[in-house]
Amino acid sequence: MPQIFMKSLRLAIWFFLPFAFTSYNSPDVRKGESVFVEGRYNLRTSGNQPMLLQGTIVFSSAIGISSKGKAFSTIKLDLENNENEKAHSLGFLISKQNWNEELKRGNYKVPVKIDGFIKNFEGVFGFANIKEMGELPFFAENGKINISYVGPKMLYGNLEVKLENSEGKQLNIRGDFTAIRKTIE
């Protein structure tokens, strides 16, 4: 009897062992979230014209010196889709003052008001040009961008931003992205 039990136990271990090594989920991928191909985004709009925005995304980062001599760091996200009916482009600039290294993961908010030139602010500046919504661009009024990971070649996160155009039309955008670092040409 003990021999049959031991053989059964060994057989069960060898049967379940491959499942233990092949059923791993990364702790960074939360339940219900999409995993994207590098350089892609998946955003949804809400409001008068709900739509799905998808396309390519690249990012670049820079460290600069303000006119007051203080260091600041930026990440620029460029989102684009050139398909004729779904043509759109979005851009977000994330800036942190008094920071002399590349921005890291964290939550970055759209400031209530940006004083002065665009390069001397802290937070998120954003715009959207969506062909289906007309000729007027939308600008970020409220919201945040969460950067989950910044690496040498890739950045990923999610955003939830409210934008408005000069006619008062509002656009709420929410979704995930995986950006690749823009190569210098």
C-alpha positions as protocol buffer text, in pm:
chain_id: "A"
residue {
  index: 1
  type: MET
  ca { x: 0 y: 0 z: 0 }
}
residue {
  index: 2
  type: PRO
  ca { x: 273 y: 256 z: 85 }
}
residue {
  index: 3
  type: GLN
  ca { x: 440 y: 186 z: -253 }
}
residue {
  index: 4
  type: ILE
  ca { x: 120 y: 260 z: -445 }
}
residue {
  index: 5
  type: PHE
  ca { x: 71 y: 579 z: -243 }
}
residue {
  index: 6
  type: MET
  ca { x: 427 y: 697 z: -315 }
}
residue {
  index: 7
  type: LYS
  ca { x: 396 y: 621 z: -687 }
}
residue {
  index: 8
  type: SER
  ca { x: 64 y: 806 z: -701 }
}
residue {
  index: 9
  type: LEU
  ca { x: 213 y: 1103 z: -517 }
}
residue {
  index: 10
  type: ARG
  ca { x: 511 y: 1119 z: -756 }
}
residue {
  index: 11
  type: LEU
  ca { x: 280 y: 1096 z: -1056 }
}
residue {
  index: 12
  type: ALA
  ca { x: 61 y: 1376 z: -917 }
}
residue {
  index: 13
  type: ILE
  ca { x: 365 y: 1598 z: -852 }
}
residue {
  index: 14
  type: TRP
  ca { x: 501 y: 1543 z: -1205 }
}
residue {
  index: 15
  type: PHE
  ca { x: 155 y: 1611 z: -1347 }
}
residue {
  index: 16
  type: PHE
  ca { x: 99 y: 1941 z: -1160 }
}
residue {
  index: 17
  type: LEU
  ca { x: 460 y: 2070 z: -1166 }
}
residue {
  index: 18
  type: PRO
  ca { x: 443 y: 2202 z: -1527 }
}
residue {
  index: 19
  type: PHE
  ca { x: 129 y: 2399 z: -1439 }
}
residue {
  index: 20
  type: ALA
  ca { x: 312 y: 2569 z: -1154 }
}
residue {
  index: 21
  type: PHE
  ca { x: 581 y: 2697 z: -1390 }
}
residue {
  index: 22
  type: THR
  ca { x: 354 y: 2800 z: -1677 }
}
residue {
  index: 23
  type: SER
  ca { x: 65 y: 2971 z: -1498 }
}
residue {
  index: 24
  type: TYR
  ca { x: 248 y: 3278 z: -1368 }
}
residue {
  index: 25
  type: ASN
  ca { x: 93 y: 3626 z: -1399 }
}
residue {
  index: 26
  type: SER
  ca { x: 305 y: 3935 z: -1357 }
}
residue {
  index: 27
  type: PRO
  ca { x: 219 y: 4133 z: -1042 }
}
residue {
  index: 28
  type: ASP
  ca { x: 214 y: 4452 z: -1255 }
}
residue {
  index: 29
  type: VAL
  ca { x: -83 y: 4327 z: -1458 }
}
residue {
  index: 30
  type: ARG
  ca { x: -395 y: 4374 z: -1251 }
}
residue {
  index: 31
  type: LYS
  ca { x: -708 y: 4169 z: -1303 }
}
residue {
  index: 32
  type: GLY
  ca { x: -930 y: 4308 z: -1578 }
}
residue {
  index: 33
  type: GLU
  ca { x: -661 y: 4527 z: -1736 }
}
residue {
  index: 34
  type: SER
  ca { x: -549 y: 4482 z: -2092 }
}
residue {
  index: 35
  type: VAL
  ca { x: -195 y: 4398 z: -2186 }
}
residue {
  index: 36
  type: PHE
  ca { x: -82 y: 4589 z: -2493 }
}
residue {
  index: 37
  type: VAL
  ca { x: 173 y: 4552 z: -2763 }
}
residue {
  index: 38
  type: GLU
  ca { x: 457 y: 4799 z: -2721 }
}
residue {
  index: 39
  type: GLY
  ca { x: 389 y: 5135 z: -2878 }
}
residue {
  index: 40
  type: ARG
  ca { x: 7 y: 5111 z: -2866 }
}
residue {
  index: 41
  type: TYR
  ca { x: -276 y: 5274 z: -2672 }
}
residue {
  index: 42
  type: ASN
  ca { x: -639 y: 5193 z: -2608 }
}
residue {
  index: 43
  type: LEU
  ca { x: -846 y: 5492 z: -2494 }
}
residue {
  index: 44
  type: ARG
  ca { x: -1221 y: 5544 z: -2460 }
}
residue {
  index: 45
  type: THR
  ca { x: -1399 y: 5876 z: -2471 }
}
residue {
  index: 46
  type: SER
  ca { x: -1722 y: 5958 z: -2293 }
}
residue {
  index: 47
  type: GLY
  ca { x: -1959 y: 6247 z: -2340 }
}
residue {
  index: 48
  type: ASN
  ca { x: -2160 y: 6348 z: -2647 }
}
residue {
  index: 49
  type: GLN
  ca { x: -1961 y: 6126 z: -2886 }
}
residue {
  index: 50
  type: PRO
  ca { x: -1830 y: 5811 z: -2717 }
}
residue {
  index: 51
  type: MET
  ca { x: -1557 y: 5649 z: -2925 }
}
residue {
  index: 52
  type: LEU
  ca { x: -1257 y: 5420 z: -2909 }
}
residue {
  index: 53
  type: LEU
  ca { x: -918 y: 5576 z: -2981 }
}
residue {
  index: 54
  type: GLN
  ca { x: -636 y: 5341 z: -3075 }
}
residue {
  index: 55
  type: GLY
  ca { x: -304 y: 5393 z: -3246 }
}
residue {
  index: 56
  type: THR
  ca { x: 71 y: 5422 z: -3198 }
}
residue {
  index: 57
  type: ILE
  ca { x: 244 y: 5599 z: -2911 }
}
residue {
  index: 58
  type: VAL
  ca { x: 604 y: 5706 z: -2856 }
}
residue {
  index: 59
  type: PHE
  ca { x: 764 y: 5894 z: -2569 }
}
residue {
  index: 60
  type: SER
  ca { x: 1071 y: 6103 z: -2512 }
}
residue {
  index: 61
  type: SER
  ca { x: 1222 y: 6243 z: -2195 }
}
residue {
  index: 62
  type: ALA
  ca { x: 1446 y: 6538 z: -2128 }
}
residue {
  index: 63
  type: ILE
  ca { x: 1611 y: 6727 z: -1845 }
}
residue {
  index: 64
  type: GLY
  ca { x: 1642 y: 7103 z: -1880 }
}
residue {
  index: 65
  type: ILE
  ca { x: 1718 y: 7423 z: -1696 }
}
residue {
  index: 66
  type: SER
  ca { x: 1446 y: 7686 z: -1645 }
}
residue {
  index: 67
  type: SER
  ca { x: 1496 y: 8058 z: -1703 }
}
residue {
  index: 68
  type: LYS
  ca { x: 1543 y: 8087 z: -1325 }
}
residue {
  index: 69
  type: GLY
  ca { x: 1832 y: 7838 z: -1337 }
}
residue {
  index: 70
  type: LYS
  ca { x: 1645 y: 7546 z: -1179 }
}
residue {
  index: 71
  type: ALA
  ca { x: 1644 y: 7194 z: -1319 }
}
residue {
  index: 72
  type: PHE
  ca { x: 1325 y: 7036 z: -1450 }
}
residue {
  index: 73
  type: SER
  ca { x: 1243 y: 6704 z: -1611 }
}
residue {
  index: 74
  type: THR
  ca { x: 983 y: 6623 z: -1877 }
}
residue {
  index: 75
  type: ILE
  ca { x: 823 y: 6327 z: -2049 }
}
residue {
  index: 76
  type: LYS
  ca { x: 646 y: 6386 z: -2378 }
}
residue {
  index: 77
  type: LEU
  ca { x: 383 y: 6138 z: -2502 }
}
residue {
  index: 78
  type: ASP
  ca { x: 283 y: 6147 z: -2872 }
}
residue {
  index: 79
  type: LEU
  ca { x: -27 y: 5944 z: -2964 }
}
residue {
  index: 80
  type: GLU
  ca { x: -139 y: 5917 z: -3325 }
}
residue {
  index: 81
  type: ASN
  ca { x: -369 y: 5734 z: -3564 }
}
residue {
  index: 82
  type: ASN
  ca { x: -365 y: 5831 z: -3933 }
}
residue {
  index: 83
  type: GLU
  ca { x: -651 y: 5610 z: -4054 }
}
residue {
  index: 84
  type: ASN
  ca { x: -875 y: 5832 z: -4264 }
}
residue {
  index: 85
  type: GLU
  ca { x: -1205 y: 5795 z: -4073 }
}
residue {
  index: 86
  type: LYS
  ca { x: -1043 y: 5763 z: -3731 }
}
residue {
  index: 87
  type: ALA
  ca { x: -762 y: 6018 z: -3772 }
}
residue {
  index: 88
  type: HIS
  ca { x: -657 y: 6181 z: -3447 }
}
residue {
  index: 89
  type: SER
  ca { x: -352 y: 6292 z: -3255 }
}
residue {
  index: 90
  type: LEU
  ca { x: -301 y: 6355 z: -2885 }
}
residue {
  index: 91
  type: GLY
  ca { x: -4 y: 6490 z: -2699 }
}
residue {
  index: 92
  type: PHE
  ca { x: 81 y: 6510 z: -2331 }
}
residue {
  index: 93
  type: LEU
  ca { x: 374 y: 6686 z: -2169 }
}
residue {
  index: 94
  type: ILE
  ca { x: 452 y: 6588 z: -1810 }
}
residue {
  index: 95
  type: SER
  ca { x: 687 y: 6824 z: -1626 }
}
residue {
  index: 96
  type: LYS
  ca { x: 835 y: 6828 z: -1278 }
}
residue {
  index: 97
  type: GLN
  ca { x: 1026 y: 7131 z: -1150 }
}
residue {
  index: 98
  type: ASN
  ca { x: 1343 y: 7111 z: -937 }
}
residue {
  index: 99
  type: TRP
  ca { x: 1412 y: 6759 z: -1063 }
}
residue {
  index: 100
  type: ASN
  ca { x: 1742 y: 6677 z: -1230 }
}
residue {
  index: 101
  type: GLU
  ca { x: 1687 y: 6314 z: -1332 }
}
residue {
  index: 102
  type: GLU
  ca { x: 1444 y: 6134 z: -1563 }
}
residue {
  index: 103
  type: LEU
  ca { x: 1089 y: 6122 z: -1432 }
}
residue {
  index: 104
  type: LYS
  ca { x: 992 y: 5800 z: -1266 }
}
residue {
  index: 105
  type: ARG
  ca { x: 666 y: 5620 z: -1199 }
}
residue {
  index: 106
  type: GLY
  ca { x: 398 y: 5816 z: -1023 }
}
residue {
  index: 107
  type: ASN
  ca { x: 76 y: 6014 z: -1060 }
}
residue {
  index: 108
  type: TYR
  ca { x: 97 y: 6344 z: -1248 }
}
residue {
  index: 109
  type: LYS
  ca { x: -200 y: 6581 z: -1242 }
}
residue {
  index: 110
  type: VAL
  ca { x: -326 y: 6847 z: -1480 }
}
residue {
  index: 111
  type: PRO
  ca { x: -272 y: 7177 z: -1293 }
}
residue {
  index: 112
  type: VAL
  ca { x: -565 y: 7412 z: -1237 }
}
residue {
  index: 113
  type: LYS
  ca { x: -385 y: 7687 z: -1426 }
}
residue {
  index: 114
  type: ILE
  ca { x: -55 y: 7699 z: -1610 }
}
residue {
  index: 115
  type: ASP
  ca { x: 123 y: 8028 z: -1542 }
}
residue {
  index: 116
  type: GLY
  ca { x: 369 y: 8161 z: -1795 }
}
residue {
  index: 117
  type: PHE
  ca { x: 526 y: 7965 z: -2076 }
}
residue {
  index: 118
  type: ILE
  ca { x: 451 y: 7597 z: -2117 }
}
residue {
  index: 119
  type: LYS
  ca { x: 805 y: 7492 z: -2025 }
}
residue {
  index: 120
  type: ASN
  ca { x: 785 y: 7649 z: -1678 }
}
residue {
  index: 121
  type: PHE
  ca { x: 498 y: 7450 z: -1530 }
}
residue {
  index: 122
  type: GLU
  ca { x: 458 y: 7142 z: -1314 }
}
residue {
  index: 123
  type: GLY
  ca { x: 210 y: 6868 z: -1393 }
}
residue {
  index: 124
  type: VAL
  ca { x: 43 y: 6763 z: -1720 }
}
residue {
  index: 125
  type: PHE
  ca { x: -36 y: 6969 z: -2028 }
}
residue {
  index: 126
  type: GLY
  ca { x: -238 y: 6791 z: -2295 }
}
residue {
  index: 127
  type: PHE
  ca { x: -417 y: 6841 z: -2624 }
}
residue {
  index: 128
  type: ALA
  ca { x: -629 y: 6636 z: -2864 }
}
residue {
  index: 129
  type: ASN
  ca { x: -708 y: 6683 z: -3233 }
}
residue {
  index: 130
  type: ILE
  ca { x: -982 y: 6442 z: -3337 }
}
residue {
  index: 131
  type: LYS
  ca { x: -1103 y: 6467 z: -3697 }
}
residue {
  index: 132
  type: GLU
  ca { x: -1447 y: 6330 z: -3609 }
}
residue {
  index: 133
  type: MET
  ca { x: -1496 y: 6602 z: -3345 }
}
residue {
  index: 134
  type: GLY
  ca { x: -1422 y: 6897 z: -3578 }
}
residue {
  index: 135
  type: GLU
  ca { x: -1136 y: 7135 z: -3645 }
}
residue {
  index: 136
  type: LEU
  ca { x: -1096 y: 7288 z: -3298 }
}
residue {
  index: 137
  type: PRO
  ca { x: -834 y: 7131 z: -3069 }
}
residue {
  index: 138
  type: PHE
  ca { x: -916 y: 7022 z: -2715 }
}
residue {
  index: 139
  type: PHE
  ca { x: -691 y: 7112 z: -2421 }
}
residue {
  index: 140
  type: ALA
  ca { x: -655 y: 6935 z: -2085 }
}
residue {
  index: 141
  type: GLU
  ca { x: -858 y: 7097 z: -1808 }
}
residue {
  index: 142
  type: ASN
  ca { x: -850 y: 6833 z: -1536 }
}
residue {
  index: 143
  type: GLY
  ca { x: -729 y: 6480 z: -1470 }
}
residue {
  index: 144
  type: LYS
  ca { x: -414 y: 6279 z: -1427 }
}
residue {
  index: 145
  type: ILE
  ca { x: -167 y: 6046 z: -1591 }
}
residue {
  index: 146
  type: ASN
  ca { x: -32 y: 5752 z: -1393 }
}
residue {
  index: 147
  type: ILE
  ca { x: 308 y: 5624 z: -1505 }
}
residue {
  index: 148
  type: SER
  ca { x: 347 y: 5263 z: -1387 }
}
residue {
  index: 149
  type: TYR
  ca { x: 689 y: 5192 z: -1537 }
}
residue {
  index: 150
  type: VAL
  ca { x: 966 y: 5388 z: -1709 }
}
residue {
  index: 151
  type: GLY
  ca { x: 1250 y: 5191 z: -1861 }
}
residue {
  index: 152
  type: PRO
  ca { x: 1525 y: 5246 z: -2116 }
}
residue {
  index: 153
  type: LYS
  ca { x: 1301 y: 5148 z: -2410 }
}
residue {
  index: 154
  type: MET
  ca { x: 945 y: 5144 z: -2277 }
}
residue {
  index: 155
  type: LEU
  ca { x: 698 y: 5332 z: -2059 }
}
residue {
  index: 156
  type: TYR
  ca { x: 352 y: 5223 z: -1959 }
}
residue {
  index: 157
  type: GLY
  ca { x: 63 y: 5363 z: -1763 }
}
residue {
  index: 158
  type: ASN
  ca { x: -290 y: 5493 z: -1785 }
}
residue {
  index: 159
  type: LEU
  ca { x: -465 y: 5825 z: -1807 }
}
residue {
  index: 160
  type: GLU
  ca { x: -793 y: 5987 z: -1714 }
}
residue {
  index: 161
  type: VAL
  ca { x: -816 y: 6339 z: -1856 }
}
residue {
  index: 162
  type: LYS
  ca { x: -1097 y: 6587 z: -1917 }
}
residue {
  index: 163
  type: LEU
  ca { x: -1037 y: 6813 z: -2220 }
}
residue {
  index: 164
  type: GLU
  ca { x: -1229 y: 7113 z: -2352 }
}
residue {
  index: 165
  type: ASN
  ca { x: -1222 y: 7314 z: -2675 }
}
residue {
  index: 166
  type: SER
  ca { x: -1277 y: 7690 z: -2721 }
}
residue {
  index: 167
  type: GLU
  ca { x: -1651 y: 7636 z: -2784 }
}
residue {
  index: 168
  type: GLY
  ca { x: -1693 y: 7465 z: -2446 }
}
residue {
  index: 169
  type: LYS
  ca { x: -1730 y: 7111 z: -2583 }
}
residue {
  index: 170
  type: GLN
  ca { x: -1592 y: 6862 z: -2336 }
}
residue {
  index: 171
  type: LEU
  ca { x: -1422 y: 6530 z: -2393 }
}
residue {
  index: 172
  type: ASN
  ca { x: -1335 y: 6276 z: -2122 }
}
residue {
  index: 173
  type: ILE
  ca { x: -1061 y: 6030 z: -2215 }
}
residue {
  index: 174
  type: ARG
  ca { x: -960 y: 5725 z: -2015 }
}
residue {
  index: 175
  type: GLY
  ca { x: -744 y: 5424 z: -2092 }
}
residue {
  index: 176
  type: ASP
  ca { x: -409 y: 5246 z: -2094 }
}
residue {
  index: 177
  type: PHE
  ca { x: -94 y: 5283 z: -2301 }
}
residue {
  index: 178
  type: THR
  ca { x: 244 y: 5120 z: -2359 }
}
residue {
  index: 179
  type: ALA
  ca { x: 483 y: 5365 z: -2523 }
}
residue {
  index: 180
  type: ILE
  ca { x: 819 y: 5299 z: -2683 }
}
residue {
  index: 181
  type: ARG
  ca { x: 1104 y: 5548 z: -2657 }
}
residue {
  index: 182
  type: LYS
  ca { x: 1133 y: 5769 z: -2962 }
}
residue {
  index: 183
  type: THR
  ca { x: 1458 y: 5714 z: -3145 }
}
residue {
  index: 184
  type: ILE
  ca { x: 1655 y: 6019 z: -3250 }
}
residue {
  index: 185
  type: GLU
  ca { x: 1683 y: 6038 z: -3626 }
}
